[in-house]
Amino acid sequence: MVRRAWVYRTLLGAALLTVLLTTSVLAALTAYSGAIGDAALRRSLAEQRAAAEAALVVKANVPEEDRQAADVAVRTGARTLFDGLPVRVRTLLRSGPYALPPDLRPDSARDDENPDLTYFAALDRTQVRAVAGRLPREAATAGDIEAALPQSAARRLGVTPGDRLTVTDRLDGPPVRVLVIGVYRPVNARAPYWQLDDLGGRGVKASSFTTYGPLLTAPAVPTSGRVSVGASGWLVSADYSSLTTDRIDALREAALVGASGSGKSTLMNILAGLDKPTAGAARVAGHDLLTMSARERLAYRRRTVGFVWQQTSRNLLPYLT
């Protein structure tokens, strides 16, 4: 029990990092909403950009045996952090990376030592739409793993429903045979849900190699032991339809608490752009704190965030005091 509690400090720290964004968005709306009322506040939070910024996003590498406990921790914490507002939780469970067959690459790139990659994921079915073939059955089937490809990936790879692929585990696990049974696209690639996907719902990301995905599978596949275990993601959206301006203070004053050494200062330094995270995901107001350059980080500190040091003497300029 002690071991698991320690593991979830990191997970809950990630949740707190993102809820700080949520409370800052609500705080920024306080003056505006106070002037024109509850209805305007609710309309503002219903807009797509505001909904994305006011959502709680948690991504963490959780061992398979701990995923259920992590899910409970996120859901319980979200209800508290959103001050009892009704919440909806959407998830994305993914595998580790897999290498695609080299014969899917253009002839000019087949000798490249870095293979193109993909990954399996159980996606929220309300966020995708089949455009060819069908989506995998809800229940996992024996034999080859049924999967659907994003439309952009299928076009680039020249893959169609009915094709069979063998992908190779980059983490030294066994190869996996895949039956492509469909092609899909996001209902809305700009929806907050796609913050959980490393490719942002685009289906393709190119660098020194190209990643295609995710390969949409039955919900049980990522936890079946048939594929490697990757990151777990949760998107928590609050229902603001009953929110009134007099409840903002309670949300804004959500406390960041924890034992000494649990990561509170590190969390605040990452949020402020003072420290750079080395893994996972940290986004504030559309800024990806993991991938920003030093110049971008400086501009972020100048224009996007502000902070007051806990030690009051550090907030004063000696020659002006």
C-alpha positions as a Markdown table, in Angstrom:
| # | Residue | x | y | z |
|---|---|---|---|---|
| 1 | Met | 0.0 | 0.0 | 0.0 |
| 2 | Val | 2.9 | 2.4 | 0.9 |
| 3 | Arg | 4.5 | 1.6 | -2.5 |
| 4 | Arg | 1.4 | 2.4 | -4.4 |
| 5 | Ala | 0.8 | 5.6 | -2.5 |
| 6 | Trp | 4.2 | 6.8 | -3.5 |
| 7 | Val | 3.6 | 5.8 | -7.2 |
| 8 | Tyr | 0.4 | 7.9 | -7.2 |
| 9 | Arg | 2.0 | 11.0 | -5.9 |
| 10 | Thr | 3.5 | 11.5 | -9.3 |
| 11 | Leu | 0.2 | 10.7 | -11.0 |
| 12 | Leu | -1.8 | 13.1 | -8.7 |
| 13 | Gly | 1.0 | 15.7 | -9.2 |
| 14 | Ala | 0.2 | 15.5 | -12.9 |
| 15 | Ala | -3.4 | 16.0 | -12.1 |
| 16 | Leu | -2.7 | 19.0 | -9.9 |
| 17 | Leu | -0.5 | 20.5 | -12.6 |
| 18 | Thr | -3.3 | 20.5 | -15.0 |
| 19 | Val | -6.0 | 21.6 | -12.6 |
| 20 | Leu | -3.9 | 24.7 | -11.8 |
| 21 | Leu | -4.5 | 25.6 | -15.5 |
| 22 | Thr | -8.2 | 25.0 | -14.9 |
| 23 | Thr | -8.4 | 27.3 | -11.9 |
| 24 | Ser | -6.3 | 30.0 | -13.6 |
| 25 | Val | -8.7 | 30.0 | -16.5 |
| 26 | Leu | -11.6 | 30.5 | -14.1 |
| 27 | Ala | -9.7 | 33.2 | -12.2 |
| 28 | Ala | -9.0 | 35.0 | -15.4 |
| 29 | Leu | -12.8 | 35.0 | -16.2 |
| 30 | Thr | -13.7 | 36.4 | -12.8 |
| 31 | Ala | -13.7 | 40.1 | -13.6 |
| 32 | Tyr | -15.4 | 39.4 | -17.0 |
| 33 | Ser | -18.1 | 37.2 | -15.6 |
| 34 | Gly | -18.7 | 39.4 | -12.7 |
| 35 | Ala | -19.6 | 42.2 | -15.0 |
| 36 | Ile | -21.9 | 40.5 | -17.4 |
| 37 | Gly | -23.2 | 37.6 | -15.4 |
| 38 | Asp | -23.6 | 33.8 | -15.1 |
| 39 | Ala | -24.9 | 33.2 | -18.6 |
| 40 | Ala | -21.9 | 34.9 | -20.2 |
| 41 | Leu | -19.6 | 32.8 | -18.0 |
| 42 | Arg | -21.2 | 29.6 | -19.1 |
| 43 | Arg | -21.1 | 30.5 | -22.8 |
| 44 | Ser | -17.5 | 31.4 | -22.5 |
| 45 | Leu | -16.6 | 28.1 | -21.0 |
| 46 | Ala | -18.6 | 26.3 | -23.6 |
| 47 | Glu | -16.4 | 27.6 | -26.4 |
| 48 | Gln | -14.0 | 25.1 | -27.9 |
| 49 | Arg | -10.8 | 26.8 | -26.9 |
| 50 | Ala | -12.0 | 27.6 | -23.4 |
| 51 | Ala | -13.2 | 24.0 | -23.0 |
| 52 | Ala | -9.8 | 22.7 | -24.0 |
| 53 | Glu | -8.0 | 25.0 | -21.5 |
| 54 | Ala | -10.4 | 24.3 | -18.7 |
| 55 | Ala | -10.1 | 20.5 | -18.9 |
| 56 | Leu | -8.1 | 18.3 | -16.7 |
| 57 | Val | -5.6 | 16.2 | -18.7 |
| 58 | Val | -3.6 | 13.5 | -16.9 |
| 59 | Lys | -1.0 | 11.3 | -18.7 |
| 60 | Ala | 1.1 | 8.9 | -16.8 |
| 61 | Asn | 3.0 | 5.6 | -17.4 |
| 62 | Val | 1.2 | 3.3 | -15.0 |
| 63 | Pro | 2.0 | -0.5 | -14.7 |
| 64 | Glu | -0.8 | -2.7 | -16.0 |
| 65 | Glu | -1.6 | -4.0 | -12.5 |
| 66 | Asp | -2.0 | -0.4 | -11.2 |
| 67 | Arg | -4.2 | 1.0 | -13.9 |
| 68 | Gln | -7.5 | 0.4 | -12.1 |
| 69 | Ala | -6.3 | 2.1 | -9.0 |
| 70 | Ala | -4.9 | 5.0 | -11.0 |
| 71 | Asp | -8.3 | 5.4 | -12.7 |
| 72 | Val | -10.1 | 5.6 | -9.3 |
| 73 | Ala | -7.5 | 8.1 | -8.1 |
| 74 | Val | -8.0 | 10.4 | -11.1 |
| 75 | Arg | -11.8 | 10.2 | -10.9 |
| 76 | Thr | -11.9 | 10.8 | -7.2 |
| 77 | Gly | -9.4 | 13.6 | -7.3 |
| 78 | Ala | -11.2 | 15.3 | -10.2 |
| 79 | Arg | -14.6 | 15.4 | -8.4 |
| 80 | Thr | -12.8 | 17.1 | -5.5 |
| 81 | Leu | -10.8 | 19.5 | -7.6 |
| 82 | Phe | -13.8 | 20.6 | -9.6 |
| 83 | Asp | -15.6 | 21.4 | -6.4 |
| 84 | Gly | -18.4 | 18.9 | -6.9 |
| 85 | Leu | -19.4 | 20.0 | -10.5 |
| 86 | Pro | -20.5 | 17.1 | -12.6 |
| 87 | Val | -17.6 | 15.7 | -14.5 |
| 88 | Arg | -17.2 | 13.4 | -17.6 |
| 89 | Val | -14.1 | 11.3 | -17.9 |
| 90 | Arg | -12.7 | 10.1 | -21.2 |
| 91 | Thr | -9.7 | 7.8 | -21.5 |
| 92 | Leu | -7.0 | 6.7 | -23.9 |
| 93 | Leu | -5.0 | 3.6 | -23.1 |
| 94 | Arg | -2.0 | 2.9 | -25.4 |
| 95 | Ser | 0.7 | 0.4 | -26.0 |
| 96 | Gly | 4.4 | 1.0 | -26.2 |
| 97 | Pro | 6.0 | 1.7 | -29.7 |
| 98 | Tyr | 6.0 | -0.8 | -32.5 |
| 99 | Ala | 8.0 | -0.8 | -35.7 |
| 100 | Leu | 6.1 | -1.0 | -38.9 |
| 101 | Pro | 7.2 | -3.3 | -41.7 |
| 102 | Pro | 10.0 | -1.7 | -43.8 |
| 103 | Asp | 8.2 | -2.5 | -47.1 |
| 104 | Leu | 5.6 | 0.1 | -46.2 |
| 105 | Arg | 8.2 | 2.8 | -46.6 |
| 106 | Pro | 9.1 | 4.5 | -49.9 |
| 107 | Asp | 12.1 | 2.9 | -51.7 |
| 108 | Ser | 14.3 | 5.8 | -50.9 |
| 109 | Ala | 13.8 | 5.4 | -47.2 |
| 110 | Arg | 14.0 | 1.6 | -46.7 |
| 111 | Asp | 17.7 | 1.6 | -45.8 |
| 112 | Asp | 17.1 | 4.1 | -43.0 |
| 113 | Glu | 18.2 | 2.6 | -39.7 |
| 114 | Asn | 15.3 | 4.3 | -37.8 |
| 115 | Pro | 12.1 | 2.4 | -38.6 |
| 116 | Asp | 8.7 | 4.1 | -38.8 |
| 117 | Leu | 6.6 | 3.5 | -35.7 |
| 118 | Thr | 3.1 | 3.0 | -34.6 |
| 119 | Tyr | 1.2 | 2.1 | -31.4 |
| 120 | Phe | -2.0 | 0.5 | -30.4 |
| 121 | Ala | -4.7 | 2.5 | -28.4 |
| 122 | Ala | -8.2 | 2.1 | -27.1 |
| 123 | Leu | -9.9 | 5.3 | -28.0 |
| 124 | Asp | -13.2 | 6.8 | -26.9 |
| 125 | Arg | -15.5 | 5.7 | -29.7 |
| 126 | Thr | -17.5 | 8.9 | -29.5 |
| 127 | Gln | -14.5 | 10.8 | -30.7 |
| 128 | Val | -13.9 | 8.8 | -34.0 |
| 129 | Arg | -15.9 | 8.0 | -37.1 |
| 130 | Ala | -15.3 | 5.1 | -39.5 |
| 131 | Val | -14.7 | 6.2 | -43.1 |
| 132 | Ala | -13.9 | 2.8 | -44.6 |
| 133 | Gly | -14.5 | -0.7 | -43.4 |
| 134 | Arg | -15.5 | -0.8 | -39.7 |
| 135 | Leu | -14.2 | -0.1 | -36.3 |
| 136 | Pro | -12.9 | -3.1 | -34.2 |
| 137 | Arg | -15.5 | -5.0 | -32.2 |
| 138 | Glu | -15.9 | -3.9 | -28.6 |
| 139 | Ala | -14.7 | -7.4 | -27.4 |
| 140 | Ala | -11.2 | -8.5 | -28.3 |
| 141 | Thr | -11.1 | -11.5 | -30.6 |
| 142 | Ala | -8.6 | -14.4 | -30.8 |
| 143 | Gly | -6.0 | -14.5 | -33.6 |
| 144 | Asp | -4.7 | -11.4 | -35.3 |
| 145 | Ile | -5.5 | -8.1 | -33.5 |
| 146 | Glu | -8.2 | -6.2 | -35.3 |
| 147 | Ala | -7.3 | -2.5 | -35.8 |
| 148 | Ala | -8.4 | 0.6 | -37.7 |
| 149 | Leu | -5.9 | 3.2 | -39.0 |
| 150 | Pro | -6.3 | 6.9 | -39.1 |
| 151 | Gln | -7.3 | 8.1 | -42.6 |
| 152 | Ser | -4.1 | 10.2 | -43.0 |
| 153 | Ala | -1.9 | 7.3 | -42.0 |
| 154 | Ala | -3.7 | 4.8 | -44.3 |
| 155 | Arg | -3.3 | 7.1 | -47.3 |
| 156 | Arg | 0.5 | 7.6 | -46.6 |
| 157 | Leu | 1.1 | 3.9 | -46.0 |
| 158 | Gly | -1.1 | 2.7 | -48.8 |
| 159 | Val | -3.0 | 0.4 | -46.4 |
| 160 | Thr | -6.6 | -0.6 | -46.9 |
| 161 | Pro | -9.1 | -2.7 | -44.9 |
| 162 | Gly | -8.3 | -6.4 | -45.3 |
| 163 | Asp | -4.5 | -5.9 | -45.2 |
| 164 | Arg | -2.5 | -7.8 | -42.7 |
| 165 | Leu | 0.7 | -6.4 | -41.0 |
| 166 | Thr | 3.3 | -7.7 | -38.6 |
| 167 | Val | 4.6 | -5.0 | -36.3 |
| 168 | Thr | 7.7 | -5.4 | -34.1 |
| 169 | Asp | 7.8 | -4.5 | -30.4 |
| 170 | Arg | 10.5 | -1.9 | -29.9 |
| 171 | Leu | 10.7 | -2.9 | -26.2 |
| 172 | Asp | 11.9 | -6.4 | -27.0 |
| 173 | Gly | 8.5 | -8.1 | -26.8 |
| 174 | Pro | 7.1 | -10.5 | -29.4 |
| 175 | Pro | 5.9 | -9.3 | -32.8 |
| 176 | Val | 2.2 | -8.7 | -33.2 |
| 177 | Arg | 0.1 | -9.7 | -36.2 |
| 178 | Val | -2.6 | -7.1 | -37.2 |
| 179 | Leu | -5.7 | -7.3 | -39.4 |
| 180 | Val | -6.6 | -3.9 | -40.7 |
| 181 | Ile | -10.4 | -3.9 | -40.7 |
| 182 | Gly | -11.2 | -0.2 | -41.1 |
| 183 | Val | -10.1 | 3.4 | -41.5 |
| 184 | Tyr | -11.2 | 6.2 | -39.2 |
| 185 | Arg | -10.9 | 9.9 | -38.6 |
| 186 | Pro | -11.5 | 12.1 | -35.6 |
| 187 | Val | -14.9 | 13.6 | -35.4 |
| 188 | Asn | -13.1 | 16.8 | -34.5 |
| 189 | Ala | -9.3 | 16.8 | -34.3 |
| 190 | Arg | -9.4 | 20.1 | -32.3 |
| 191 | Ala | -11.5 | 18.6 | -29.6 |
| 192 | Pro | -9.9 | 18.6 | -26.1 |
| 193 | Tyr | -9.8 | 14.7 | -26.2 |
| 194 | Trp | -7.0 | 14.7 | -28.7 |
| 195 | Gln | -4.7 | 16.3 | -26.2 |
| 196 | Leu | -4.3 | 12.7 | -24.8 |
| 197 | Asp | -2.9 | 11.5 | -28.1 |
| 198 | Asp | 0.8 | 12.0 | -28.8 |
| 199 | Leu | 0.0 | 12.8 | -32.5 |
| 200 | Gly | -2.9 | 15.2 | -31.5 |
| 201 | Gly | -5.4 | 13.3 | -33.7 |
| 202 | Arg | -3.4 | 14.0 | -36.9 |
| 203 | Gly | -2.5 | 10.4 | -37.5 |
| 204 | Val | 1.0 | 11.1 | -38.8 |
| 205 | Lys | 4.1 | 12.8 | -37.2 |
| 206 | Ala | 7.4 | 13.1 | -39.1 |
| 207 | Ser | 10.8 | 13.7 | -37.6 |
| 208 | Ser | 14.0 | 11.6 | -38.3 |
| 209 | Phe | 11.4 | 8.8 | -38.5 |
| 210 | Thr | 7.6 | 8.9 | -39.0 |
| 211 | Thr | 5.0 | 7.8 | -36.4 |
| 212 | Tyr | 1.6 | 6.6 | -37.7 |
| 213 | Gly | -1.3 | 6.0 | -35.4 |
| 214 | Pro | -2.8 | 5.2 | -33.2 |
| 215 | Leu | -4.0 | 1.7 | -34.4 |
| 216 | Leu | -7.5 | 1.8 | -32.8 |
| 217 | Thr | -8.2 | -1.6 | -31.1 |
| 218 | Ala | -10.9 | -3.1 | -29.0 |
| 219 | Pro | -10.9 | -1.6 | -25.5 |
| 220 | Ala | -9.5 | -4.7 | -23.8 |
| 221 | Val | -6.4 | -5.0 | -26.1 |
| 222 | Pro | -4.1 | -2.6 | -24.2 |
| 223 | Thr | -4.7 | -4.4 | -21.0 |
| 224 | Ser | -4.8 | -8.0 | -22.4 |
| 225 | Gly | -1.1 | -8.7 | -22.2 |
| 226 | Arg | -1.0 | -9.2 | -26.0 |
| 227 | Val | 0.7 | -5.8 | -26.5 |
| 228 | Ser | 3.2 | -3.8 | -24.5 |
| 229 | Val | 2.0 | -1.3 | -21.9 |
| 230 | Gly | 2.3 | 2.4 | -22.7 |
| 231 | Ala | 0.9 | 5.6 | -21.2 |
| 232 | Ser | -2.5 | 6.0 | -19.7 |
| 233 | Gly | -4.5 | 9.2 | -20.3 |
| 234 | Trp | -7.5 | 10.8 | -18.8 |
| 235 | Leu | -9.5 | 13.8 | -19.9 |
| 236 | Val | -11.9 | 15.2 | -17.3 |
| 237 | Ser | -14.4 | 17.8 | -18.5 |
| 238 | Ala | -16.6 | 19.6 | -16.0 |
| 239 | Asp | -20.2 | 20.4 | -16.8 |
| 240 | Tyr | -20.3 | 24.1 | -16.3 |
| 241 | Ser | -24.0 | 24.5 | -17.2 |
| 242 | Ser | -24.9 | 25.1 | -13.6 |
| 243 | Leu | -21.8 | 27.2 | -12.8 |
| 244 | Thr | -22.5 | 30.6 | -11.3 |
| 245 | Thr | -20.0 | 33.4 | -10.7 |
| 246 | Asp | -20.2 | 33.0 | -6.9 |
| 247 | Arg | -18.7 | 29.5 | -7.2 |
| 248 | Ile | -15.6 | 30.7 | -9.0 |
| 249 | Asp | -13.7 | 31.6 | -5.8 |
| 250 | Ala | -14.1 | 28.0 | -4.5 |
| 251 | Leu | -12.7 | 26.6 | -7.7 |
| 252 | Arg | -9.9 | 29.2 | -7.9 |
| 253 | Glu | -8.8 | 28.5 | -4.3 |
| 254 | Ala | -8.2 | 24.8 | -4.9 |
| 255 | Ala | -5.2 | 24.1 | -2.8 |
| 256 | Leu | -1.9 | 22.6 | -3.9 |
| 257 | Val | -1.0 | 20.5 | -0.8 |
| 258 | Gly | 1.2 | 17.6 | -0.1 |
| 259 | Ala | 4.0 | 16.3 | 2.1 |
| 260 | Ser | 7.5 | 17.7 | 1.9 |
| 261 | Gly | 9.3 | 16.2 | -1.0 |
| 262 | Ser | 6.1 | 15.2 | -2.9 |
| 263 | Gly | 6.9 | 17.6 | -5.8 |
| 264 | Lys | 4.9 | 20.8 | -5.1 |
| 265 | Ser | 7.8 | 23.1 | -5.8 |
| 266 | Thr | 8.9 | 21.1 | -8.9 |
| 267 | Leu | 5.3 | 21.3 | -10.1 |
| 268 | Met | 5.2 | 25.0 | -9.7 |
| 269 | Asn | 8.6 | 25.5 | -11.4 |
| 270 | Ile | 7.4 | 23.5 | -14.4 |
| 271 | Leu | 4.2 | 25.4 | -14.6 |
| 272 | Ala | 6.1 | 28.7 | -14.5 |
| 273 | Gly | 8.5 | 27.6 | -17.2 |
| 274 | Leu | 11.5 | 27.7 | -14.9 |
| 275 | Asp | 12.2 | 24.0 | -15.0 |
| 276 | Lys | 11.9 | 21.8 | -18.1 |
| 277 | Pro | 10.1 | 18.5 | -17.7 |
| 278 | Thr | 12.0 | 15.5 | -19.0 |
| 279 | Ala | 9.1 | 13.2 | -19.8 |
| 280 | Gly | 5.3 | 13.1 | -19.9 |
| 281 | Ala | 3.1 | 16.0 | -20.9 |
| 282 | Ala | 2.7 | 19.6 | -19.6 |
| 283 | Arg | 0.7 | 22.1 | -21.5 |
| 284 | Val | -0.5 | 25.6 | -20.4 |
| 285 | Ala | -2.7 | 27.8 | -22.6 |
| 286 | Gly | -1.7 | 25.9 | -25.7 |
| 287 | His | 2.1 | 25.9 | -24.9 |
| 288 | Asp | 3.8 | 22.6 | -24.8 |
| 289 | Leu | 6.3 | 22.9 | -21.9 |
| 290 | Leu | 8.1 | 19.7 | -22.9 |
| 291 | Thr | 9.1 | 20.8 | -26.4 |
| 292 | Met | 9.6 | 24.6 | -26.1 |
| 293 | Ser | 13.0 | 26.0 | -27.0 |
| 294 | Ala | 14.8 | 28.3 | -24.6 |
| 295 | Arg | 13.7 | 31.3 | -26.6 |
| 296 | Glu | 10.1 | 30.2 | -26.5 |
| 297 | Arg | 10.3 | 29.5 | -22.8 |
| 298 | Leu | 11.6 | 33.0 | -22.2 |
| 299 | Ala | 8.7 | 34.5 | -24.2 |
| 300 | Tyr | 6.3 | 32.2 | -22.3 |
| 301 | Arg | 7.5 | 33.6 | -18.9 |
| 302 | Arg | 7.3 | 37.1 | -20.2 |
| 303 | Arg | 3.8 | 37.0 | -21.8 |
| 304 | Thr | 1.8 | 34.1 | -20.5 |
| 305 | Val | 2.5 | 33.4 | -16.8 |
| 306 | Gly | 3.2 | 35.4 | -13.7 |
| 307 | Phe | 4.2 | 34.2 | -10.3 |
| 308 | Val | 4.9 | 35.5 | -6.8 |
| 309 | Trp | 7.7 | 33.8 | -4.8 |
| 310 | Gln | 6.9 | 32.2 | -1.4 |
| 311 | Gln | 9.8 | 34.1 | 0.2 |
| 312 | Thr | 8.5 | 37.7 | 0.2 |
| 313 | Ser | 12.0 | 39.1 | 0.0 |
| 314 | Arg | 12.5 | 37.6 | -3.5 |
| 315 | Asn | 9.5 | 39.6 | -4.7 |
| 316 | Leu | 11.1 | 43.0 | -4.0 |
| 317 | Leu | 13.7 | 44.9 | -6.0 |
| 318 | Pro | 16.3 | 46.1 | -3.3 |
| 319 | Tyr | 17.1 | 49.3 | -5.1 |
| 320 | Leu | 13.4 | 50.3 | -5.4 |
| 321 | Thr | 12.4 | 49.2 | -1.9 |
